[in-house]
Amino acid sequence: MNKESFMRRAIGLAEKYDPSPNPRVGAVIVRDGKVIGEGAHRRAGLPHAEINALLSCASPAGADMYVTLEPCCHYGKTPPCADALIEAGIARVFIGMSDPDPRVAGGGIKRLRKAGIATECGILEEECRRLNREYITHRTLKRPYVVIKQAMTLDGRTATRSGDSKWISCPDSRRLVHELRNKYDAVLVGGNTFRRDDPFLNVRLDKAELKQPVRIVLTENIPAGTGAHIFSEGGGKTVFACGGACEGTEEREGCTLLHYLKGDLGSLLKTLASLDILSVMVEGGAATAGSFIKADLWDEILFFYAPLLLNDREAPGQGGGEAPEFIKDARRVRLGEVCRIGEDVMLRAYRE
């Protein structure tokens, strides 16, 4: 096996777990072309991938390690991994990408090299960056990774003019949305969707382990009681985000009030990032999703197109804010996955 093969194995280990707010990391220990140990970072607060790999190996001294992310060199909830590799006598370290966290940012590599350990960085770097795009966005842009998710008819309508939207997408698409909620740290809707649809915004899947996202409502009209579905058991923390003249959070019975600078979604995302929220899926409605697109505060788009036609200009559609007058001024995106989900067509795109 070559370097890329061992790194690809480390990536596969990392993909099995979601240790948010920590990055996904996998590590493989190799001697004479054979894997003698491996591990992944399973959950925040538990040992990192390098430590788990060392623990799985009877004699790591003189061997090589392949790790998807630069070993840390600072004390957090666990000791520095770079020190552990030095103490274990690892001979060479092959790294997928450097760590964008300012507390590391090349420091781990420097520490290894200073100890005489040969290191090489950038093996399958694009794949390793894709593995941790939420973490990278959080550390470099100081905001969560934002996914815009919308279900709509073929003519681009997200509801009838009366506001009815249940259900545009098919059961298979709705199940996939629950799989996505299980992946992201938070889901967000606008106040109109909250009042009209009374959503649960939780994950309803038959799985042994579920990650329930934080449930965020973007509104200035805070409900007086806790009778809405969003307060129900079996879901994540409930947050009402309110625009005003200041930033911060305060606890209320059954929920958290998050204050951000009115009209500034960047302020909202900054506050969410300070709460260790690395990823947010904006589910609706159309105006709320459009506001993130208008503010250019998004990273990924997921559109579910159902085989329906409303043929109604007055029905709500995707978008928000002023539209360009000329096609040349339209925002270009990078097209990703396009596939059938039951009766629907799912389209995934990324910002260029």
Steps between C-alpha positions, in 0.01 A plus 500: 500500500616855427468817708163591351358158581596525867365856521177390335468233770548771766230712335262203507557460874433871560176494300340255744475755783382854566697651789372858446609757605829317446618397152461155349839329511623153413847351552676188373835359618706312240818292515657337195191572293258336746245664729584425864266747669220745427251726671257790465380789712155383605362778718610831646670446834615149412853409381601629158557277199878487545466383860246231410730379222797483740291310756402243235863434412728273706827659385471829304869603538664544160172476309327758277174675577247627246260756649237710324567817703814651650556365853411758766770667709290665772324389816121487478283227650780262402884535488683589175505219247833617356666428836343153511643415156844616607487295820378192308801517266306541176755534218303688232164677490300548180231767537194573289474872579625758748265603779339845445442543874726791609608295802662249263546650148829326421616478861445126515714443190776723637503309828529164322781620274686654793492157665655347187181345360476532123162641393323546170179705471243519218423135420145484358461854635184579304325189637616581853374858468163372377485270803520803731342783302277597795799514737710694249222756442455546875872551563578721197180705449389500866152383403321167449485321167159593357287263290184635332239225463175556312222282358318644201289426198652477154402862440688609812215550749554411866131519602159597369391862531309400816828377651429127475821300447419154643618306327685621192778244529448123500550268804848395381612864486356570843688202644822631344437836670494319834832336408636848429370639830683215668820632338485874571537683830190719454191549284345843446162628380334839487222622726231458235585132453505452877154654548340348190640145507578450872800278408684261731839562331638182651637172365248219478696194389525146629866512600689393810681834519341826390649846492217743570585843354445830675161637382517867402212734415584835344229729639429799722166362618590263783213267598355556846478129588677174428218320322648501150653183358847659503498470881426128486713229654721300269655801332796729537527828685252770391633843407305810396724743311388862533642800314575807710770743605730254678648150484491220756282230650269461798316201638121485519275221618521228238721694258790735437462852364781591263541870427675613183536833323174564315530455125847345532494123445877502534450605863260208549746251355785643707301445818408146394868428434583618852261228626709232321242459223706402196218440251146628441236373258260777405173320422264786435295672412587644164551855630733384779704281265510784247631742761807281557559478125461878465750557782740255332515300823464148371727215393275231356154479343268198499189534284239222488284533189165319508309402181237770566400821325311781674510744207432786740708817505353597837621182671821536705819409319865464584693824516520822691615855450577682180553289189766586239381669184733304274591131483869591505450633854340179633692315771671195354522185711696176472264216420548185705274198536179461299295186569154347534362470852178301466274710278711814550823634355763625742753759386805591706713807423787683666617860496790561267 
